Amino acid sequence: MRHLCVLILGLCLNSLAAAQYRDVSPEEAKNDMCKMVGCAFDVRVVLKQKDGSTYDKTLPVVPVVQPNGVSVYAGQSVLFEADIQGDQLGNFKLVRSVEHPEKTLSANLEQTSDNSMRLTVRNPLKQHLKIAMGIMPLDHTQLVKTSSCPVVAGGASFELWPYPVFQVFLGNIRLLKDLGQATCSE
């Protein structure tokens, strides 16, 4: 529940402040937030914790596609469209199905049988991508920077962590001219 409060509170403060100023309910503020960002509703996160117990929470609403990146929650798959803007991707849009395969990326965060985490990012573009990533391990209350490998053109990348991860944020998604210049860093 702590993650829910920190996450929702932190990401919704502007909407809630605006709601108080305009004298609207928190429900209306949530709706306002979801008009500005792509939201997911009733997101259930189930993870085996380090001590062997199970973390099982359903989040009523979470921001997924935001102007500066995309959040992927444990056990979730996200489809999002992106436009090429110079050497960056932008104009992110959360989609339910692939209607524009040439610009629809996908990300999936899952816990494996050995309780480690695997993020899979699929790139349909003709250019390689580099993504700045932040992760929120289950025992943290905020994102921490992590390294990431390039996502090859027309392919996928896989990132692994040996502990439960509640959320991964994909930001600063940019095009690489040459895969040889890219490293698993950042």
N, C-alpha and C positions, 0 to 999 in steps of 0.2 A: 504494500500500500504506500510505503514511503516513496517508491519510484513514481507511482501514479501522481502523488501530490507534487513532488518536485518537478516532474516533467510537465504536467498540465499547468501548474501554477507558473512555472518559468516561461513557458511558451505562450501563455494566454494573458499575461499581465497587461499588455497594451489593450487587448480587447476588453478585459475586465475593467480597466481604468476608464476606457471610453464608455463602457456600459454604465458605470457609476455616474459619469458626467452627464450622460443622456438619460439616466434614470431608467435603465432596462435591466431585466433579470439576468442572472448568470447563464440561463439557457439561451437567451437571445444573444449574449456575448459569445457563447460557444458557436452559435449559428453564424454570427458575424465573422468569427475567426475562420470558420470552414468555408466562408465565401472568398476569403483571401488566400487560403492554402488548401491543398488537397488533404482531406481528413479520412481516416478509417474509423469505423464505429464497432463497438463491442469486440475489441481485439483481445483474444485470450492468449496469455503468455504462460506456458508451462515449461519449467526447466528443472532438471535434477541439479540440486545445489552441491557444493563441495563436500558438505557433511553427509550427503546421501538423502537428505530430505527433499521434498518437492515444493517448489515455488509455483503457485497456481493462482493467477489473478486475471480478471477480465477488466480491461480498461474501457470505459464508456466511449471515449473519443480520444484520438491521438492525431497530431499533425504528421503527415507523411511527406507530401511534396510541398516544399517551401520555395520561396524565390531563390535561395542560395544553396539548395541541395535537397537530398532525399533521406528520410529516416526509414530504416528497416528494423522491425521488432522481431524478437525471437519467435520462430515458428511461422513467420509470415513471408509471403511472396508479394513483391510489388512490381507492377508494370507501370512504366512512365515514358511519356514521349518527351523528346528534347529537340530543340532547334540548334543548329550550328550558328554561333554568333562570333565571327572572327576565329580565334583559336580556342574558344570556350564553348561549352554547352550551356544553354539557358532556356528560358521560357518552358520550364518543366510543367508537365500536366499529368496528373494521376489518371490512369485509364483502367477499365475493367477487363478489356480484351484488346487484342492486337488488331487495330484497323489500319495502321500505317507501319508495316513491318520495317521499313527502311529507317525509321527514327524511334522505334519503341525498344527501350532497354528494359531489362528485368534484373531484379535482385532478390535473393532468397537467403534467409538466415535460419539455419537449423542446427539442432543439437544432434550429435552423432551417437552411436551406441556406446562409445567410451566416454561420453559426457563432454567431449570437446565441442567446439562450435565451428561451423563452416559457413562462410559467406560465398555465394556464387553470384557473379555479376556477368550478364551476357550483353555483348555489344554488337548490334547489327550494322554499325557504320563501317565505312570503307577506310576509316582512319583508326589508329590505335588511340587508347585513352589513358590518361593518368588521373587518378582520383585521390584527393586528400580525404582521409578517413579518421573519424573519431569513434571510439567505442565506449559503451557504458557497461562495464562488467557488472554482474548482478549484485556484487557487494559494494558498489560505488553509487554515488548520488549525482554524478555529473560525467560528461564525456571526457575521455582522455585521448590524446593523439596516439595514433598507431601507424605503422608502416603499411604500405600497400604496393602491390606489383601492378604493372601496366595491364590493361585489358586489351587483348589483341583484336584487331579489326575482324569483324565477322566471327568472333569467337567468344571465349569466356575467361575469367580469372577466378581463382579460388583462394580465399584467405582463411587461415585456421588459427584458432586460439585454444589453449588447453584448459580453459575454465569457462563457466557459464557467462554468456554475454546477453544482456537484456536488449540492447539496441546498438545499431551501427548507423552513423551518419555519413553520407557520401556528399562531399562538398568540393568546390573548386574543380569541377570536372572539365578537363581540357584535352585538346587534341595533341597528339605527338606526331611530329614529322617523321621521326626515325626511331624505330623500336630499339635500335642499338644504343641510343643515348639515354634510355630509360633504365632506372634501377628500382628495386623493391625498397623504396625509402619514403620519406616525408614524415 
